[in-house]
Amino acid sequence: NDGDQIALKEMKLEPLRYLDSHERDEIIVRLRNEIKIMGEHDHPNLIKALGPPP
């Protein structure tokens, strides 16, 4: 899905790997919550990209 690809690029998940794990977990939880609000069924690739909940 092109929309998901664009959203992933905009979110720039790459820098997350440079944060300490606590900061990263907080950001991932926040992103997951925002995606749920937007509608998980609309963004399945974003959910996959974030991986399992911390």
C-alpha positions in Angstrom: 0.0 0.0 0.0 1.6 3.3 -1.2 -0.1 5.3 1.6 1.6 3.1 4.2 5.0 3.4 2.5 4.7 7.2 2.4 3.6 7.4 6.0 6.5 5.2 7.1 9.0 7.5 5.3 7.4 10.5 6.9 7.6 8.9 10.4 11.3 8.2 9.9 11.3 5.1 12.1 15.1 4.7 11.4 16.2 7.1 14.1 14.3 5.1 16.8 17.2 2.6 16.9 19.5 5.3 18.3 17.3 6.0 21.3 17.7 4.1 24.5 15.2 1.3 24.9 13.0 3.2 27.4 12.6 6.2 25.1 12.0 4.0 22.1 9.3 2.0 23.9 7.6 5.2 24.9 7.6 6.5 21.3 6.5 3.1 19.9 3.6 3.0 22.4 2.6 6.5 21.4 2.8 5.7 17.7 0.7 2.5 18.1 -2.0 4.5 20.0 -2.1 7.1 17.2 -2.4 4.4 14.6 -5.2 2.8 16.5 -7.0 6.2 16.6 -6.5 6.6 12.8 -7.8 3.0 12.3 -5.6 0.0 12.5 -7.3 -1.6 9.5 -6.2 1.4 7.4 -2.6 1.0 8.3 -1.7 -2.7 8.8 1.8 -2.1 7.4 2.6 0.6 10.0 1.5 -1.8 12.8 3.8 -4.5 11.2 6.7 -2.0 10.9 6.5 -1.1 14.6 6.8 -4.8 15.5 5.2 -6.3 18.7 4.3 -4.0 21.5 7.2 -3.4 23.9 
